[in-house]
């Protein structure tokens, strides 16, 4: 196995940074070419995604915690369906 040196690690980081900058510049060129209604729509969709996705994940975590708390309290009891 090849040993990693700081120079090779730094070269990999520089290459990754260059690739990220290339992608960002390409995205900015694409956004600058958009007409303003399409840009407004992209901004609204991005804002909705930024607000809705964390809200959904947080609600999922809260309801999962409630479910586990209820199961921890009532886990040893049987329900009417389980009596058969």
Phi and psi in radians as a Rosetta constraint file:
Dihedral C 1 N 2 CA 2 C 2 CIRCULARHARMONIC -1.351 0.35
Dihedral N 2 CA 2 C 2 N 3 CIRCULARHARMONIC 2.351 0.35
Dihedral C 2 N 3 CA 3 C 3 CIRCULARHARMONIC -1.392 0.35
Dihedral N 3 CA 3 C 3 N 4 CIRCULARHARMONIC 2.498 0.35
Dihedral C 3 N 4 CA 4 C 4 CIRCULARHARMONIC -1.644 0.35
Dihedral N 4 CA 4 C 4 N 5 CIRCULARHARMONIC 2.271 0.35
Dihedral C 4 N 5 CA 5 C 5 CIRCULARHARMONIC -1.879 0.35
Dihedral N 5 CA 5 C 5 N 6 CIRCULARHARMONIC 2.931 0.35
Dihedral C 5 N 6 CA 6 C 6 CIRCULARHARMONIC -1.132 0.35
Dihedral N 6 CA 6 C 6 N 7 CIRCULARHARMONIC -0.611 0.35
Dihedral C 6 N 7 CA 7 C 7 CIRCULARHARMONIC -1.145 0.35
Dihedral N 7 CA 7 C 7 N 8 CIRCULARHARMONIC -0.740 0.35
Dihedral C 7 N 8 CA 8 C 8 CIRCULARHARMONIC -1.209 0.35
Dihedral N 8 CA 8 C 8 N 9 CIRCULARHARMONIC -0.614 0.35
Dihedral C 8 N 9 CA 9 C 9 CIRCULARHARMONIC -1.146 0.35
Dihedral N 9 CA 9 C 9 N 10 CIRCULARHARMONIC -0.759 0.35
Dihedral C 9 N 10 CA 10 C 10 CIRCULARHARMONIC -1.129 0.35
Dihedral N 10 CA 10 C 10 N 11 CIRCULARHARMONIC -0.646 0.35
Dihedral C 10 N 11 CA 11 C 11 CIRCULARHARMONIC -1.143 0.35
Dihedral N 11 CA 11 C 11 N 12 CIRCULARHARMONIC -0.688 0.35
Dihedral C 11 N 12 CA 12 C 12 CIRCULARHARMONIC -1.135 0.35
Dihedral N 12 CA 12 C 12 N 13 CIRCULARHARMONIC -0.722 0.35
Dihedral C 12 N 13 CA 13 C 13 CIRCULARHARMONIC -1.121 0.35
Dihedral N 13 CA 13 C 13 N 14 CIRCULARHARMONIC -0.720 0.35
Dihedral C 13 N 14 CA 14 C 14 CIRCULARHARMONIC -1.113 0.35
Dihedral N 14 CA 14 C 14 N 15 CIRCULARHARMONIC -0.692 0.35
Dihedral C 14 N 15 CA 15 C 15 CIRCULARHARMONIC -1.152 0.35
Dihedral N 15 CA 15 C 15 N 16 CIRCULARHARMONIC -0.732 0.35
Dihedral C 15 N 16 CA 16 C 16 CIRCULARHARMONIC -1.116 0.35
Dihedral N 16 CA 16 C 16 N 17 CIRCULARHARMONIC -0.726 0.35
Dihedral C 16 N 17 CA 17 C 17 CIRCULARHARMONIC -1.126 0.35
Dihedral N 17 CA 17 C 17 N 18 CIRCULARHARMONIC -0.700 0.35
Dihedral C 17 N 18 CA 18 C 18 CIRCULARHARMONIC -1.132 0.35
Dihedral N 18 CA 18 C 18 N 19 CIRCULARHARMONIC -0.695 0.35
Dihedral C 18 N 19 CA 19 C 19 CIRCULARHARMONIC -1.146 0.35
Dihedral N 19 CA 19 C 19 N 20 CIRCULARHARMONIC -0.722 0.35
Dihedral C 19 N 20 CA 20 C 20 CIRCULARHARMONIC -1.101 0.35
Dihedral N 20 CA 20 C 20 N 21 CIRCULARHARMONIC -0.755 0.35
Dihedral C 20 N 21 CA 21 C 21 CIRCULARHARMONIC -1.120 0.35
Dihedral N 21 CA 21 C 21 N 22 CIRCULARHARMONIC -0.658 0.35
Dihedral C 21 N 22 CA 22 C 22 CIRCULARHARMONIC -1.110 0.35
Dihedral N 22 CA 22 C 22 N 23 CIRCULARHARMONIC -0.740 0.35
Dihedral C 22 N 23 CA 23 C 23 CIRCULARHARMONIC -1.163 0.35
Dihedral N 23 CA 23 C 23 N 24 CIRCULARHARMONIC -0.741 0.35
Dihedral C 23 N 24 CA 24 C 24 CIRCULARHARMONIC -1.115 0.35
Dihedral N 24 CA 24 C 24 N 25 CIRCULARHARMONIC -0.748 0.35
Dihedral C 24 N 25 CA 25 C 25 CIRCULARHARMONIC -1.114 0.35
Dihedral N 25 CA 25 C 25 N 26 CIRCULARHARMONIC -0.696 0.35
Dihedral C 25 N 26 CA 26 C 26 CIRCULARHARMONIC -1.114 0.35
Dihedral N 26 CA 26 C 26 N 27 CIRCULARHARMONIC -0.743 0.35
Dihedral C 26 N 27 CA 27 C 27 CIRCULARHARMONIC -1.117 0.35
Dihedral N 27 CA 27 C 27 N 28 CIRCULARHARMONIC -0.703 0.35
Dihedral C 27 N 28 CA 28 C 28 CIRCULARHARMONIC -1.164 0.35
Dihedral N 28 CA 28 C 28 N 29 CIRCULARHARMONIC -0.644 0.35
Dihedral C 28 N 29 CA 29 C 29 CIRCULARHARMONIC -1.121 0.35
Dihedral N 29 CA 29 C 29 N 30 CIRCULARHARMONIC -0.676 0.35
Dihedral C 29 N 30 CA 30 C 30 CIRCULARHARMONIC -1.135 0.35
Dihedral N 30 CA 30 C 30 N 31 CIRCULARHARMONIC -0.780 0.35
Dihedral C 30 N 31 CA 31 C 31 CIRCULARHARMONIC -1.159 0.35
Dihedral N 31 CA 31 C 31 N 32 CIRCULARHARMONIC -0.621 0.35
Dihedral C 31 N 32 CA 32 C 32 CIRCULARHARMONIC -1.231 0.35
Dihedral N 32 CA 32 C 32 N 33 CIRCULARHARMONIC -0.392 0.35
Dihedral C 32 N 33 CA 33 C 33 CIRCULARHARMONIC -1.498 0.35
Dihedral N 33 CA 33 C 33 N 34 CIRCULARHARMONIC -0.193 0.35
Dihedral C 33 N 34 CA 34 C 34 CIRCULARHARMONIC -1.292 0.35
Dihedral N 34 CA 34 C 34 N 35 CIRCULARHARMONIC 2.532 0.35
Dihedral C 34 N 35 CA 35 C 35 CIRCULARHARMONIC -1.248 0.35
Dihedral N 35 CA 35 C 35 N 36 CIRCULARHARMONIC 2.787 0.35
Dihedral C 35 N 36 CA 36 C 36 CIRCULARHARMONIC -1.119 0.35
Dihedral N 36 CA 36 C 36 N 37 CIRCULARHARMONIC -0.559 0.35
Dihedral C 36 N 37 CA 37 C 37 CIRCULARHARMONIC -1.127 0.35
Dihedral N 37 CA 37 C 37 N 38 CIRCULARHARMONIC -0.684 0.35
Dihedral C 37 N 38 CA 38 C 38 CIRCULARHARMONIC -1.194 0.35
Dihedral N 38 CA 38 C 38 N 39 CIRCULARHARMONIC -0.640 0.35
Dihedral C 38 N 39 CA 39 C 39 CIRCULARHARMONIC -1.149 0.35
Dihedral N 39 CA 39 C 39 N 40 CIRCULARHARMONIC -0.692 0.35
Dihedral C 39 N 40 CA 40 C 40 CIRCULARHARMONIC -1.111 0.35
Dihedral N 40 CA 40 C 40 N 41 CIRCULARHARMONIC -0.756 0.35
Dihedral C 40 N 41 CA 41 C 41 CIRCULARHARMONIC -1.095 0.35
Dihedral N 41 CA 41 C 41 N 42 CIRCULARHARMONIC -0.740 0.35
Dihedral C 41 N 42 CA 42 C 42 CIRCULARHARMONIC -1.098 0.35
Dihedral N 42 CA 42 C 42 N 43 CIRCULARHARMONIC -0.676 0.35
Dihedral C 42 N 43 CA 43 C 43 CIRCULARHARMONIC -1.172 0.35
Dihedral N 43 CA 43 C 43 N 44 CIRCULARHARMONIC -0.714 0.35
Dihedral C 43 N 44 CA 44 C 44 CIRCULARHARMONIC -1.161 0.35
Dihedral N 44 CA 44 C 44 N 45 CIRCULARHARMONIC -0.748 0.35
Dihedral C 44 N 45 CA 45 C 45 CIRCULARHARMONIC -1.123 0.35
Dihedral N 45 CA 45 C 45 N 46 CIRCULARHARMONIC -0.718 0.35
Dihedral C 45 N 46 CA 46 C 46 CIRCULARHARMONIC -1.121 0.35
Dihedral N 46 CA 46 C 46 N 47 CIRCULARHARMONIC -0.741 0.35
Dihedral C 46 N 47 CA 47 C 47 CIRCULARHARMONIC -1.114 0.35
Dihedral N 47 CA 47 C 47 N 48 CIRCULARHARMONIC -0.711 0.35
Dihedral C 47 N 48 CA 48 C 48 CIRCULARHARMONIC -1.126 0.35
Dihedral N 48 CA 48 C 48 N 49 CIRCULARHARMONIC -0.735 0.35
Dihedral C 48 N 49 CA 49 C 49 CIRCULARHARMONIC -1.126 0.35
Dihedral N 49 CA 49 C 49 N 50 CIRCULARHARMONIC -0.680 0.35
Dihedral C 49 N 50 CA 50 C 50 CIRCULARHARMONIC -1.180 0.35
Dihedral N 50 CA 50 C 50 N 51 CIRCULARHARMONIC -0.562 0.35
Dihedral C 50 N 51 CA 51 C 51 CIRCULARHARMONIC -1.608 0.35
Dihedral N 51 CA 51 C 51 N 52 CIRCULARHARMONIC -0.625 0.35
Dihedral C 51 N 52 CA 52 C 52 CIRCULARHARMONIC -1.372 0.35
Dihedral N 52 CA 52 C 52 N 53 CIRCULARHARMONIC -0.722 0.35
Dihedral C 52 N 53 CA 53 C 53 CIRCULARHARMONIC -1.107 0.35
Dihedral N 53 CA 53 C 53 N 54 CIRCULARHARMONIC -0.835 0.35
Dihedral C 53 N 54 CA 54 C 54 CIRCULARHARMONIC -1.119 0.35
Dihedral N 54 CA 54 C 54 N 55 CIRCULARHARMONIC -0.599 0.35
Dihedral C 54 N 55 CA 55 C 55 CIRCULARHARMONIC -1.111 0.35
Dihedral N 55 CA 55 C 55 N 56 CIRCULARHARMONIC -0.786 0.35
Dihedral C 55 N 56 CA 56 C 56 CIRCULARHARMONIC -1.112 0.35
Dihedral N 56 CA 56 C 56 N 57 CIRCULARHARMONIC -0.725 0.35
Dihedral C 56 N 57 CA 57 C 57 CIRCULARHARMONIC -1.135 0.35
Dihedral N 57 CA 57 C 57 N 58 CIRCULARHARMONIC -0.693 0.35
Dihedral C 57 N 58 CA 58 C 58 CIRCULARHARMONIC -1.183 0.35
Dihedral N 58 CA 58 C 58 N 59 CIRCULARHARMONIC -0.740 0.35
Dihedral C 58 N 59 CA 59 C 59 CIRCULARHARMONIC -1.111 0.35
Dihedral N 59 CA 59 C 59 N 60 CIRCULARHARMONIC -0.677 0.35
Dihedral C 59 N 60 CA 60 C 60 CIRCULARHARMONIC -1.051 0.35
Dihedral N 60 CA 60 C 60 N 61 CIRCULARHARMONIC -0.796 0.35
Dihedral C 60 N 61 CA 61 C 61 CIRCULARHARMONIC -1.132 0.35
Dihedral N 61 CA 61 C 61 N 62 CIRCULARHARMONIC -0.691 0.35
Dihedral C 61 N 62 CA 62 C 62 CIRCULARHARMONIC -1.136 0.35
Dihedral N 62 CA 62 C 62 N 63 CIRCULARHARMONIC -0.836 0.35
Dihedral C 62 N 63 CA 63 C 63 CIRCULARHARMONIC -1.170 0.35
Dihedral N 63 CA 63 C 63 N 64 CIRCULARHARMONIC -0.573 0.35
Dihedral C 63 N 64 CA 64 C 64 CIRCULARHARMONIC -1.163 0.35
Dihedral N 64 CA 64 C 64 N 65 CIRCULARHARMONIC -0.705 0.35
Dihedral C 64 N 65 CA 65 C 65 CIRCULARHARMONIC -1.142 0.35
Dihedral N 65 CA 65 C 65 N 66 CIRCULARHARMONIC -0.701 0.35
Dihedral C 65 N 66 CA 66 C 66 CIRCULARHARMONIC -1.108 0.35
Dihedral N 66 CA 66 C 66 N 67 CIRCULARHARMONIC -0.738 0.35
Dihedral C 66 N 67 CA 67 C 67 CIRCULARHARMONIC -1.049 0.35
Dihedral N 67 CA 67 C 67 N 68 CIRCULARHARMONIC -0.808 0.35
Dihedral C 67 N 68 CA 68 C 68 CIRCULARHARMONIC -1.165 0.35
Dihedral N 68 CA 68 C 68 N 69 CIRCULARHARMONIC -0.602 0.35
Dihedral C 68 N 69 CA 69 C 69 CIRCULARHARMONIC -1.160 0.35
Dihedral N 69 CA 69 C 69 N 70 CIRCULARHARMONIC -0.741 0.35
Dihedral C 69 N 70 CA 70 C 70 CIRCULARHARMONIC -1.152 0.35
Dihedral N 70 CA 70 C 70 N 71 CIRCULARHARMONIC -0.718 0.35
Dihedral C 70 N 71 CA 71 C 71 CIRCULARHARMONIC -1.152 0.35
Dihedral N 71 CA 71 C 71 N 72 CIRCULARHARMONIC -0.593 0.35
Dihedral C 71 N 72 CA 72 C 72 CIRCULARHARMONIC -1.187 0.35
Dihedral N 72 CA 72 C 72 N 73 CIRCULARHARMONIC -0.597 0.35
Dihedral C 72 N 73 CA 73 C 73 CIRCULARHARMONIC -1.396 0.35
Dihedral N 73 CA 73 C 73 N 74 CIRCULARHARMONIC -0.770 0.35
Dihedral C 73 N 74 CA 74 C 74 CIRCULARHARMONIC -1.912 0.35
Dihedral N 74 CA 74 C 74 N 75 CIRCULARHARMONIC 0.385 0.35
Dihedral C 74 N 75 CA 75 C 75 CIRCULARHARMONIC -1.207 0.35
Dihedral N 75 CA 75 C 75 N 76 CIRCULARHARMONIC -0.476 0.35
Dihedral C 75 N 76 CA 76 C 76 CIRCULARHARMONIC -1.570 0.35
Dihedral N 76 CA 76 C 76 N 77 CIRCULARHARMONIC -0.158 0.35
Dihedral C 76 N 77 CA 77 C 77 CIRCULARHARMONIC -1.522 0.35
Dihedral N 77 CA 77 C 77 N 78 CIRCULARHARMONIC 2.577 0.35
Dihedral C 77 N 78 CA 78 C 78 CIRCULARHARMONIC -1.689 0.35
Dihedral N 78 CA 78 C 78 N 79 CIRCULARHARMONIC 2.624 0.35
Dihedral C 78 N 79 CA 79 C 79 CIRCULARHARMONIC -1.621 0.35
Dihedral N 79 CA 79 C 79 N 80 CIRCULARHARMONIC 2.886 0.35
Dihedral C 79 N 80 CA 80 C 80 CIRCULARHARMONIC -1.041 0.35
Dihedral N 80 CA 80 C 80 N 81 CIRCULARHARMONIC -0.519 0.35
Dihedral C 80 N 81 CA 81 C 81 CIRCULARHARMONIC -1.259 0.35
Dihedral N 81 CA 81 C 81 N 82 CIRCULARHARMONIC -0.468 0.35
Dihedral C 81 N 82 CA 82 C 82 CIRCULARHARMONIC -1.456 0.35
Dihedral N 82 CA 82 C 82 N 83 CIRCULARHARMONIC -0.154 0.35
Dihedral C 82 N 83 CA 83 C 83 CIRCULARHARMONIC -1.296 0.35
Dihedral N 83 CA 83 C 83 N 84 CIRCULARHARMONIC -0.401 0.35
